[in-house]
Amino acid sequence: MELTDWAYELAGNVLADVLPRRWEHSKGVAACAQKLGPMLGGDAELLYAAAVLHDIGYAPDLAQTGFHPLDGARFLRDRVSADERVTNLVAHHSCALLEAEERGLRAELAGEFPTERDDLVDALIYCDMTTTPDGAVTSPPDRVAEIVGRYGPESLIGRFIRRAEPEIYAAAARVDRRLLEYRP
């Protein structure tokens, strides 16, 4: 089975029934990744797989620490022997080190999972932060505002996302620039 087929099936099995809205978001992030694929060449499939799997750590059966990037990456590494690069992207998606810091888990995340190439990290940030919780397309500012509104500005997630906001916007700008420059 191709990596993308495997990832889509796994994410669907883990999320679709227990967290249907999270599954819709993950499918939207994956659709965005498919659109970016041509500019990533040989790593297009890697981005797509990470995109569809990025939020599996929210699944109640997988949640161990309550920090979904770490829980999802540990599941991928320890229980399904997933591709190491996909696992690393899931672990570090959307500025996860900053949230890990808020949770006192930065050393664990950084120690267990190395980061991937900057262009892939940027692409996954872009896909996640241009997709609503229901899988529709949005802008990074609207996505950040939605997250702050959903969790509250003083919550751990609210604090984290505001700290990550400059990097989210910078990553989105880098991807937008590469899209403009890309010529097949």
C-alpha positions as CSV (number, residue, x, y, z in Angstrom):
1,M,0.0,0.0,0.0
2,E,1.3,3.4,-0.9
3,L,2.3,5.7,2.0
4,T,-0.6,8.0,1.3
5,D,-3.2,5.3,1.2
6,W,-1.9,3.8,4.4
7,A,-1.9,7.2,6.2
8,Y,-5.4,8.0,5.0
9,E,-6.7,4.7,6.1
10,L,-5.0,4.8,9.5
11,A,-6.1,8.4,10.2
12,G,-9.7,7.6,9.2
13,N,-9.7,4.5,11.5
14,V,-8.4,6.5,14.4
15,L,-10.4,9.7,14.0
16,A,-13.6,9.3,11.9
17,D,-15.9,7.8,14.4
18,V,-14.6,9.3,17.7
19,L,-13.7,12.8,16.5
20,P,-15.5,13.4,13.2
21,R,-14.8,17.1,13.2
22,R,-11.1,16.5,13.7
23,W,-11.3,14.0,10.8
24,E,-12.8,16.7,8.6
25,H,-10.0,19.1,9.5
26,S,-7.4,16.4,8.8
27,K,-8.9,15.7,5.4
28,G,-8.9,19.4,4.6
29,V,-5.2,19.7,5.7
30,A,-4.4,16.7,3.4
31,A,-6.2,18.3,0.5
32,C,-4.1,21.4,0.9
33,A,-1.0,19.2,1.0
34,Q,-2.0,17.6,-2.3
35,K,-2.1,21.0,-3.9
36,L,1.4,21.8,-2.6
37,G,2.7,18.5,-3.7
38,P,4.0,19.4,-7.1
39,M,6.4,22.0,-5.7
40,L,7.8,19.4,-3.2
41,G,8.7,16.8,-5.8
42,G,9.8,13.5,-4.2
43,D,8.6,14.7,-0.8
44,A,5.0,15.3,-1.8
45,E,3.8,12.0,-0.5
46,L,5.6,12.5,2.7
47,L,3.8,15.8,3.3
48,Y,0.4,14.4,2.4
49,A,0.9,11.5,4.8
50,A,1.9,13.8,7.6
51,A,-1.0,16.2,6.8
52,V,-3.7,13.5,7.1
53,L,-2.0,12.0,10.3
54,H,-1.0,15.3,12.0
55,D,-3.9,15.3,14.6
56,I,-4.3,11.6,15.4
57,G,-2.8,12.2,18.9
58,Y,-6.2,13.8,19.8
59,A,-7.8,10.3,19.6
60,P,-8.7,9.2,23.2
61,D,-7.2,5.8,22.7
62,L,-3.8,7.4,21.8
63,A,-3.7,10.3,24.3
64,Q,-1.1,9.7,26.9
65,T,0.3,13.1,27.8
66,G,-2.6,15.2,26.5
67,F,-0.2,16.9,24.0
68,H,-1.4,15.6,20.6
69,P,1.8,16.1,18.6
70,L,3.8,14.0,21.0
71,D,1.1,11.4,21.6
72,G,0.5,11.0,17.8
73,A,4.2,10.7,17.0
74,R,4.7,8.2,19.8
75,F,1.8,6.1,18.4
76,L,3.2,6.3,14.9
77,R,6.7,5.3,16.0
78,D,5.9,2.8,18.7
79,R,2.7,1.1,17.6
80,V,2.6,1.2,13.8
81,S,6.3,1.6,12.9
82,A,5.5,4.5,10.6
83,D,8.0,6.2,8.3
84,E,10.4,8.2,10.5
85,R,10.1,11.4,8.5
86,V,6.3,11.3,8.7
87,T,6.5,10.7,12.4
88,N,8.9,13.7,12.8
89,L,6.6,16.0,10.9
90,V,3.6,14.9,13.0
91,A,5.7,15.5,16.2
92,H,6.7,19.0,15.1
93,H,3.6,20.2,13.2
94,S,2.5,23.8,13.6
95,C,5.2,25.1,16.0
96,A,4.7,22.2,18.4
97,L,8.0,23.0,20.2
98,L,6.4,26.2,21.5
99,E,3.3,24.4,22.8
100,A,5.6,21.7,24.3
101,E,7.4,24.4,26.1
102,E,4.1,25.7,27.6
103,R,3.4,22.1,28.7
104,G,6.9,21.4,30.1
105,L,7.4,18.8,27.4
106,R,9.9,20.6,25.2
107,A,12.9,18.4,26.2
108,E,10.9,15.2,25.5
109,L,9.6,16.3,22.1
110,A,13.0,17.6,21.0
111,G,14.8,14.6,22.4
112,E,12.6,12.0,20.8
113,F,11.9,13.5,17.4
114,P,14.2,15.5,15.2
115,T,12.8,18.2,13.1
116,E,12.4,17.9,9.3
117,R,13.5,20.1,6.5
118,D,12.3,23.7,6.8
119,D,10.3,23.7,3.6
120,L,8.4,20.6,4.7
121,V,7.8,22.1,8.2
122,D,6.6,25.3,6.5
123,A,4.3,23.4,4.2
124,L,2.6,21.5,7.0
125,I,2.2,24.7,9.1
126,Y,0.6,26.3,6.0
127,C,-1.8,23.5,5.4
128,D,-2.9,23.3,9.0
129,M,-3.2,27.0,9.5
130,T,-5.2,27.5,6.2
131,T,-7.8,24.9,7.2
132,T,-10.7,25.4,9.5
133,P,-11.8,22.8,12.1
134,D,-14.5,21.7,9.5
135,G,-12.0,21.3,6.7
136,A,-12.7,24.5,4.8
137,V,-10.1,26.9,3.5
138,T,-9.2,29.9,5.6
139,S,-6.4,32.4,6.1
140,P,-3.7,32.1,8.8
141,P,-5.0,35.2,10.7
142,D,-8.6,33.9,10.7
143,R,-7.3,30.4,11.8
144,V,-5.3,31.9,14.7
145,A,-8.3,34.0,15.7
146,E,-10.6,31.0,15.6
147,I,-8.2,29.0,17.8
148,V,-7.9,31.8,20.4
149,G,-11.7,32.2,20.4
150,R,-12.2,28.5,20.8
151,Y,-9.8,28.0,23.7
152,G,-9.6,31.5,25.2
153,P,-6.7,34.0,25.1
154,E,-5.4,33.0,28.6
155,S,-5.6,29.3,28.1
156,L,-2.5,27.2,27.4
157,I,-3.5,26.9,23.8
158,G,-4.4,30.6,23.5
159,R,-1.0,31.6,24.9
160,F,0.9,29.1,22.7
161,I,-0.9,30.1,19.5
162,R,-0.2,33.8,20.1
163,R,3.5,33.1,20.7
164,A,3.5,31.0,17.5
165,E,1.6,33.6,15.5
166,P,4.7,35.3,14.0
167,E,6.2,32.0,12.9
168,I,2.9,30.8,11.5
169,Y,2.6,34.0,9.4
170,A,6.2,33.8,8.3
171,A,5.9,30.1,7.3
172,A,2.7,30.9,5.3
173,A,4.5,33.8,3.6
174,R,7.4,31.6,2.6
175,V,5.0,29.0,1.2
176,D,3.1,31.6,-0.7
177,R,6.3,33.0,-2.1
178,R,7.4,29.5,-3.2
179,L,4.0,28.9,-4.9
180,L,4.4,32.1,-6.9
181,E,8.0,31.1,-7.9
182,Y,7.1,27.5,-8.7
183,R,7.0,26.7,-12.4
184,P,6.5,23.0,-13.3
